[in-house]
């Protein structure tokens, strides 16, 4: 049996704990945009070659936050720092599902998509995307 409770998920960006998640199934998403490799098939049945990608270790973090939450201010400040390339330090990330023990660590991150500023008569998610060059996952299977 496996169990999940979002209240027991910890996401730290540069040591700052992100807590302002929207109530959604994909409030935190670690996506792996780089293929691990490709298969090239030969002219005869059963003939193929697998070529491993040199680009497979990165991860993309997409987080959806409440539009008025202070976590947006923190990420905006990190974006402002990133724009000053001379003095910027790449972002680090640590995620843990405390119930299952799953952990993801990512380093050398850059904000690639800033959350839109949208207001109206209903709640709008603030979606941020950060690409990381390096990633290490430890899944427990629980």
N, CA, C and O of each residue as an XYZ file, in Angstrom:
568
protein
N       0.834     -1.175      0.000
C       0.000      0.000      0.000
C       0.881      1.241      0.000
O       1.914      1.278      0.668
N       0.472      2.247     -0.744
C       1.181      3.515     -0.704
C       0.200      4.601     -0.289
O      -1.011      4.470     -0.467
N       0.743      5.669      0.263
C      -0.087      6.786      0.722
C       0.634      8.088      0.422
O       1.863      8.139      0.373
N      -0.146      9.133      0.222
C       0.450     10.448     -0.030
C      -0.398     11.512      0.647
O      -1.627     11.469      0.593
N       0.256     12.450      1.272
C      -0.391     13.618      1.854
C       0.495     14.816      1.526
O       1.647     14.887      1.954
N      -0.052     15.743      0.771
C       0.740     16.897      0.323
C       1.321     17.691      1.490
O       2.339     18.367      1.338
N       0.682     17.611      2.645
C       1.198     18.309      3.826
C       2.532     17.744      4.296
O       3.238     18.379      5.080
N       2.879     16.551      3.817
C       4.137     15.934      4.199
C       5.158     15.951      3.060
O       6.110     15.171      3.061
N       4.956     16.831      2.106
C       5.945     17.052      1.050
C       6.717     18.323      1.378
O       6.133     19.335      1.768
N       8.017     18.260      1.217
C       8.879     19.399      1.506
C       9.591     19.794      0.219
O      10.249     18.967     -0.412
N       9.456     21.063     -0.166
C      10.178     21.593     -1.324
C      10.951     22.815     -0.875
O      10.369     23.818     -0.461
N      12.270     22.722     -0.960
C      13.141     23.851     -0.620
C      13.853     24.330     -1.872
O      14.430     23.536     -2.615
N      13.808     25.630     -2.099
C      14.554     26.277     -3.175
C      15.596     27.166     -2.504
O      15.246     28.118     -1.806
N      16.865     26.861     -2.711
C      17.949     27.601     -2.053
C      17.740     27.713     -0.543
O      18.033     28.747      0.058
N      17.229     26.636      0.063
C      17.021     26.614      1.502
C      15.725     27.260      1.971
O      15.399     27.194      3.156
N      14.981     27.884      1.062
C      13.705     28.526      1.388
C      12.593     27.513      1.154
O      12.495     26.947      0.065
N      11.754     27.277      2.156
C      10.680     26.288      2.014
C       9.487     26.899      1.292
O       8.931     27.906      1.728
N       9.101     26.273      0.178
C       7.944     26.694     -0.603
C       6.710     26.020      0.010
O       6.692     24.804      0.197
N       5.670     26.822      0.323
C       4.485     26.282      0.983
C       3.170     26.715      0.335
O       2.119     26.168      0.670
N       3.202     27.668     -0.568
C       1.974     28.260     -1.095
C       1.379     27.557     -2.292
O       0.949     28.214     -3.240
N       1.344     26.232     -2.274
C       0.865     25.461     -3.414
C      -0.640     25.590     -3.609
O      -1.394     25.735     -2.647
N      -1.062     25.534     -4.864
C      -2.486     25.455     -5.175
C      -2.981     24.041     -4.836
O      -2.177     23.125     -4.660
N      -4.274     23.872     -4.748
C      -4.869     22.563     -4.507
C      -5.078     21.899     -5.867
O      -6.139     22.028     -6.478
N      -4.063     21.195     -6.325
C      -4.105     20.569     -7.646
C      -3.278     19.292     -7.630
O      -2.368     19.137     -6.815
N      -3.599     18.397     -8.524
C      -2.873     17.126     -8.629
C      -1.432     17.332     -9.088
O      -0.572     16.493     -8.823
N      -1.164     18.447     -9.777
C       0.185     18.697    -10.309
C       0.785     19.992     -9.765
O       1.425     20.741    -10.503
N       0.579     20.255     -8.471
C       1.131     21.466     -7.862
C       2.661     21.455     -7.876
O       3.293     22.507     -7.973
N       3.246     20.269     -7.780
C       4.700     20.081     -7.908
C       4.908     19.034     -8.989
O       4.375     17.928     -8.896
N       5.681     19.376    -10.017
C       5.953     18.412    -11.084
C       7.428     18.461    -11.451
O       7.953     19.510    -11.825
N       8.084     17.323    -11.342
C       9.447     17.179    -11.837
C       9.347     16.476    -13.184
O       8.992     15.299    -13.252
N       9.657     17.189    -14.239
C       9.574     16.658    -15.601
C      10.971     16.385    -16.129
O      11.921     17.101    -15.813
N      11.082     15.355    -16.924
C      12.365     14.965    -17.509
C      12.288     15.181    -19.011
O      11.940     14.267    -19.760
N      12.616     16.404    -19.455
C      12.411     16.759    -20.865
C      13.421     16.152    -21.832
O      13.171     16.110    -23.037
N      14.538     15.688    -21.330
C      15.564     15.145    -22.215
C      15.412     13.641    -22.337
O      15.325     12.937    -21.331
N      15.379     13.154    -23.547
C      15.295     11.712    -23.781
C      16.562     11.038    -23.266
O      17.647     11.618    -23.309
N      16.416      9.830    -22.787
C      17.569      9.070    -22.298
C      18.417      8.547    -23.455
O      19.568      8.151    -23.270
N      17.832      8.553    -24.638
C      18.543      8.070    -25.812
C      17.558      7.792    -26.928
O      16.389      8.172    -26.853
N      18.038      7.131    -27.957
C      17.180      6.822    -29.104
C      17.595      5.486    -29.711
O      18.763      5.099    -29.690
N      16.595      4.801    -30.250
C      16.849      3.538    -30.946
C      16.785      3.801    -32.445
O      15.839      4.412    -32.942
N      17.803      3.331    -33.155
C      17.794      3.361    -34.611
C      17.696      1.920    -35.083
O      18.536      1.083    -34.756
N      16.669      1.651    -35.847
C      16.433      0.290    -36.329
C      17.121      0.082    -37.679
O      17.209      0.986    -38.510
N      17.600     -1.141    -37.857
C      18.260     -1.491    -39.105
C      17.267     -1.977    -40.155
O      16.060     -2.016    -39.918
N      17.782     -2.336    -41.285
C      16.952     -2.780    -42.397
C      16.401     -4.183    -42.233
O      15.453     -4.553    -42.926
N      16.974     -4.978    -41.329
C      16.495     -6.344    -41.118
C      15.866     -6.441    -39.738
O      16.259     -5.729    -38.814
N      14.898     -7.317    -39.605
C      14.196     -7.491    -38.337
C      15.183     -7.812    -37.213
O      16.087     -8.631    -37.374
N      14.990     -7.158    -36.091
C      15.825     -7.428    -34.920
C      17.144     -6.668    -34.901
O      17.884     -6.764    -33.922
N      17.458     -5.924    -35.943
C      18.707     -5.164    -35.985
C      18.442     -3.733    -35.502
O      17.600     -3.027    -36.057
N      19.167     -3.321    -34.470
C      19.007     -1.951    -33.977
C      20.233     -1.540    -33.174
O      21.067     -2.370    -32.813
N      20.321     -0.282    -32.911
C      21.352      0.246    -32.031
C      20.695      1.279    -31.118
O      19.881      2.089    -31.561
N      21.055      1.238    -29.853
C      20.590      2.250    -28.891
C      21.739      3.218    -28.657
O      22.854      2.810    -28.331
N      21.456      4.500    -28.826
C      22.461      5.533    -28.584
C      22.009      6.345    -27.374
O      20.981      7.022    -27.418
N      22.781      6.271    -26.300
C      22.448      7.000    -25.075
C      22.672      8.492    -25.281
O      23.612      8.913    -25.956
N      21.792      9.273    -24.687
C      21.904     10.726    -24.769
C      22.911     11.228    -23.738
O      22.987     10.705    -22.627
N      23.662     12.220    -24.104
C      24.551     12.880    -23.156
C      23.828     13.965    -22.382
O      24.437     14.679    -21.586
N      22.531     14.089    -22.615
C      21.739     15.183    -22.063
C      20.684     14.710    -21.081
O      19.747     15.460    -20.807
N      20.786     13.507    -20.537
C      19.690     12.927    -19.791
C      19.626     13.208    -18.310
O      18.717     12.703    -17.651
N      20.533     13.983    -17.743
C      20.571     14.099    -16.289
C      19.817     15.294    -15.727
O      19.709     15.420    -14.507
N      19.299     16.161    -16.558
C      18.614     17.347    -16.064
C      17.163     17.086    -15.716
O      16.609     16.037    -16.042
N      16.555     18.058    -15.049
C      15.148     17.973    -14.678
C      14.538     19.363    -14.743
O      15.215     20.371    -14.541
N      13.258     19.391    -15.027
C      12.517     20.651    -15.056
C      11.488     20.600    -13.930
O      10.692     19.666    -13.847
N      11.513     21.607    -13.071
C      10.560     21.714    -11.976
C       9.498     22.737    -12.344
O       9.808     23.881    -12.676
N       8.239     22.311    -12.281
C       7.110     23.210    -12.503
C       6.319     23.242    -11.202
O       5.864     22.207    -10.717
N       6.157     24.441    -10.640
C       5.383     24.571     -9.407
C       4.254     25.568     -9.623
O       4.418     26.596    -10.281
N       3.108     25.233     -9.051
C       1.924     26.076     -9.150
C       1.595     26.605     -7.766
O       1.326     25.846     -6.834
N       1.623     27.929     -7.654
C       1.432     28.583     -6.366
C       0.162     29.411     -6.347
O      -0.348     29.810     -7.394
N      -0.343     29.668     -5.151
C      -1.450     30.595     -4.973
C      -1.002     31.971     -5.449
O       0.120     32.383     -5.156
N      -1.846     32.683     -6.171
C      -1.429     33.926     -6.830
C      -0.942     34.999     -5.873
O      -0.076     35.788     -6.250
N      -1.456     35.066     -4.653
C      -1.044     36.122     -3.728
C      -0.068     35.669     -2.667
O       0.180     36.399     -1.707
N       0.494     34.479     -2.815
C       1.366     33.938     -1.769
C       2.763     34.544     -1.833
O       3.263     34.873     -2.909
N       3.386     34.686     -0.662
C       4.716     35.289     -0.558
C       5.812     34.491     -1.269
O       6.874     35.040     -1.566
N       5.573     33.209     -1.547
C       6.561     32.417     -2.289
C       6.823     33.014     -3.671
O       7.932     32.898     -4.192
N       5.815     33.652     -4.268
C       6.006     34.314     -5.559
C       7.013     35.452     -5.449
O       7.825     35.659     -6.351
N       6.961     36.183     -4.350
C       7.922     37.272     -4.125
C       9.342     36.713     -4.039
O      10.270     37.272     -4.622
N       9.507     35.604     -3.307
C      10.820     34.975     -3.201
C      11.350     34.586     -4.574
O      12.501     34.875     -4.902
N      10.515     33.932     -5.378
C      10.961     33.503     -6.708
C      11.233     34.688     -7.629
O      12.148     34.634     -8.451
N      10.455     35.750     -7.501
C      10.708     36.947     -8.300
C      12.055     37.570     -7.924
O      12.780     38.043     -8.800
N      12.393     37.573     -6.648
C      13.704     38.082     -6.214
C      14.833     37.219     -6.774
O      15.881     37.740     -7.157
N      14.625     35.897     -6.824
C      15.636     35.016     -7.412
C      15.782     35.296     -8.909
O      16.887     35.238     -9.449
N      14.667     35.597     -9.573
C      14.721     35.934    -10.991
C      15.490     37.225    -11.207
O      16.287     37.325    -12.139
N      15.258     38.207    -10.358
C      16.000     39.474    -10.461
C      17.495     39.228    -10.270
O      18.316     39.831    -10.960
N      17.848     38.355     -9.345
C      19.255     38.001     -9.129
C      19.828     37.326    -10.371
O      20.965     37.592    -10.760
N      19.040     36.454    -10.988
C      19.485     35.726    -12.177
C      19.799     36.676    -13.320
O      20.707     36.416    -14.110
N      19.069     37.758    -13.414
C      19.290     38.723    -14.495
C      20.634     39.425    -14.372
O      21.130     39.992    -15.345
N      21.222     39.393    -13.190
C      22.559     39.942    -12.976
C      23.536     38.767    -13.035
O      24.019     38.294    -12.006
N      23.815     38.309    -14.243
C      24.604     37.092    -14.437
C      25.958     37.122    -13.746
O      26.452     36.089    -13.296
N      26.549     38.284    -13.662
C      27.883     38.393    -13.078
C      27.894     37.963    -11.607
O      28.878     37.392    -11.137
N      26.824     38.229    -10.894
C      26.780     37.940     -9.462
C      25.791     36.836     -9.088
O      25.609     36.548     -7.905
N      25.156     36.219    -10.074
C      24.119     35.220     -9.797
C      24.718     33.872     -9.433
O      25.726     33.447     -9.999
N      24.078     33.209     -8.478
C      24.407     31.831     -8.126
C      23.249     30.948     -8.580
O      22.106     31.223     -8.215
N      23.500     29.899     -9.362
C      22.420     29.031     -9.817
C      21.609     28.459     -8.642
O      22.106     28.337     -7.523
N      20.377     28.120     -8.929
C      19.415     27.673     -7.928
C      19.637     26.200     -7.579
O      20.002     25.394     -8.434
N      19.410     25.867     -6.307
C      19.419     24.483     -5.863
C      18.022     24.128     -5.344
O      17.265     25.000     -4.917
N      17.701     22.850     -5.389
C      16.370     22.395     -5.008
C      16.479     21.085     -4.243
O      17.287     20.218     -4.575
N      15.654     20.961     -3.219
C      15.551     19.706     -2.479
C      14.074     19.411     -2.259
O      13.340     20.250     -1.735
N      13.644     18.236     -2.653
C      12.267     17.794     -2.446
C      12.291     16.477     -1.685
O      13.125     15.609     -1.943
N      11.358     16.340     -0.739
C      11.210     15.066     -0.041
C       9.741     14.811      0.254
O       9.028     15.688      0.742
N       9.302     13.592     -0.050
C       8.006     13.098      0.386
C       8.294     12.376      1.701
O       8.794     11.251      1.704
N       7.977     13.028      2.808
C       8.343     12.518      4.118
C       7.654     11.185      4.423
O       8.206     10.361      5.153
N       6.464     10.965      3.877
C       5.741      9.721      4.119
C       6.431      8.546      3.445
O       6.651      7.514      4.080
N       6.776      8.683      2.165
C       7.360      7.563      1.422
C       8.883      7.530      1.484
O       9.491      6.475      1.301
N       9.497      8.673      1.739
C      10.954      8.733      1.738
C      11.554      9.085      0.391
O      12.777      9.159      0.267
N      10.713      9.309     -0.642
C      11.229      9.725     -1.947
C      11.940     11.066     -1.818
O      11.479     11.958     -1.107
N      13.074     11.199     -2.517
C      13.854     12.440     -2.467
C      14.343     12.799     -3.858
O      14.690     11.927     -4.654
N      14.366     14.099     -4.142
C      14.937     14.605     -5.388
C      15.794     15.808     -5.034
O      15.341     16.733     -4.359
N      17.024     15.784     -5.493
C      17.931     16.913     -5.332
C      18.307     17.403     -6.724
O      18.630     16.605     -7.604
N      18.263     18.707     -6.918
C      18.615     19.278     -8.226
C      19.498     20.502     -8.017
O      19.296     21.277     -7.082
N      20.473     20.664     -8.898
C      21.410     21.790     -8.791
C      21.584     22.477    -10.143
O      21.153     21.976    -11.182
N      22.222     23.625    -10.091
C      22.495     24.432    -11.285
C      21.201     24.774    -12.014
O      21.059     24.509    -13.208
N      20.258     25.367    -11.281
C      18.961     25.700    -11.831
C      18.834     27.146    -12.251
O      19.497     28.038    -11.722
N      17.950     27.350    -13.230
C      17.670     28.680    -13.774
C      16.178     28.807    -14.010
O      15.560     27.902    -14.571
N      15.599     29.902    -13.597
C      14.190     30.149    -13.863
C      14.047     30.397    -15.358
O      14.660     31.317    -15.901
N      13.236     29.576    -16.023
C      13.054     29.724    -17.469
C      11.686     30.278    -17.834
O      11.505     30.817    -18.926
N      10.717     30.148    -16.924
C       9.405     30.740    -17.157
C       8.919     31.394    -15.874
O       8.753     30.750    -14.838
N       8.701     32.688    -15.982
C       8.188     33.466    -14.858
C       6.664     33.327    -14.805
O       6.004     33.234    -15.840
N       6.119     33.314    -13.597
C       4.670     33.244    -13.434
C       4.023     34.499    -14.023
O       4.521     35.612    -13.850
N       2.926     34.301    -14.709
C       2.164     35.429    -15.259
C       1.456     36.160    -14.126
O       1.162     35.577    -13.082
N       1.189     37.434    -14.344
C       0.410     38.215    -13.391
C      -0.995     38.325    -13.961
O      -1.237     39.089    -14.896
N      -1.919     37.558    -13.392
C      -3.285     37.486    -13.896
C      -4.239     37.728    -12.736
O      -4.094     37.128    -11.671
N      -5.206     38.601    -12.941
C      -6.215     38.855    -11.918
C      -7.591     38.876    -12.568
O      -7.725     39.251    -13.733
N      -8.614     38.473    -11.817
C      -9.977     38.459    -12.320
C     -10.936     38.085    -11.210
O     -10.679     38.374    -10.041
N     -12.028     37.451    -11.560
C     -13.060     37.128    -10.582
C     -12.909     35.729     -9.996
O     -13.768     35.283     -9.235
N     -11.824     35.030    -10.343
C     -11.546     33.706     -9.788
C     -10.041     33.589     -9.535
O      -9.251     34.419     -9.984
N      -9.671     32.544     -8.808
C      -8.255     32.338     -8.502
C      -7.481     31.940     -9.748
O      -7.981     31.192    -10.588
N      -6.266     32.441     -9.863
C      -5.359     32.075    -10.951
C      -4.087     31.491    -10.353
O      -3.537     32.040     -9.398
N      -3.618     30.379    -10.912
C      -2.350     29.792    -10.471
C      -1.192     30.675    -10.918
O      -1.243     31.292    -11.982
N      -0.161     30.729    -10.102
C       1.110     31.339    -10.498
C       2.057     30.186    -10.777
O       2.524     29.525     -9.850
N       2.345     29.940    -12.049
C       3.146     28.789    -12.451
C       4.561     29.226    -12.789
O       4.773     30.068    -13.662
N       5.525     28.646    -12.090
C       6.950     28.923    -12.294
C       7.615     27.677    -12.850
O       7.268     26.562    -12.461
N       8.573     27.858    -13.762
C       9.333     26.740    -14.309
C      10.817     27.004    -14.112
O      11.334     28.054    -14.491
N      11.492     26.029    -13.510
C      12.935     26.118    -13.268
C      13.582     24.890    -13.904
O      13.188     23.759    -13.621
N      14.574     25.116    -14.762
C      15.340     24.019    -15.368
C      16.630     23.824    -14.577
O      17.340     24.783    -14.271
N      16.917     22.569    -14.253
C      18.129     22.218    -13.519
C      19.027     21.364    -14.399
O      18.547     20.500    -15.132
N      20.318     21.605    -14.325
C      21.285     20.858    -15.123
C      21.528     19.474    -14.534
O      21.685     18.498    -15.267
N      21.557     19.393    -13.199
C      21.869     18.135    -12.526
C      20.717     17.713    -11.613
O      20.071     18.549    -10.980
N      20.472     16.405    -11.557
C      19.381     15.874    -10.741
C      19.746     14.507    -10.213
O      20.391     13.712    -10.897
N      19.325     14.239     -8.980
C      19.508     12.919     -8.382
C      18.207     12.531     -7.701
O      17.719     13.260     -6.837
N      17.631     11.377     -8.083
C      16.362     10.902     -7.518
C      16.605      9.646     -6.711
O      17.415      8.792     -7.072
N      15.878      9.557     -5.605
C      15.877      8.347     -4.794
C      14.431      7.996     -4.495
O      13.801      8.613     -3.635
N      13.902      7.001     -5.207
C      12.513      6.589     -5.034
C      12.474      5.303     -4.213
O      13.295      4.403     -4.391
N      11.505      5.245     -3.317
C      11.385      4.072     -2.455
C      10.382      3.061     -2.978
O      10.405      1.901     -2.566
N       9.501      3.477     -3.878
C       8.479      2.584     -4.388
C       7.278      2.456     -3.477
O       6.437      1.578     -3.667
N       7.195      3.335     -2.481
C       6.061      3.299     -1.550
C       4.974      4.239     -2.004
O       3.938      4.347     -1.348
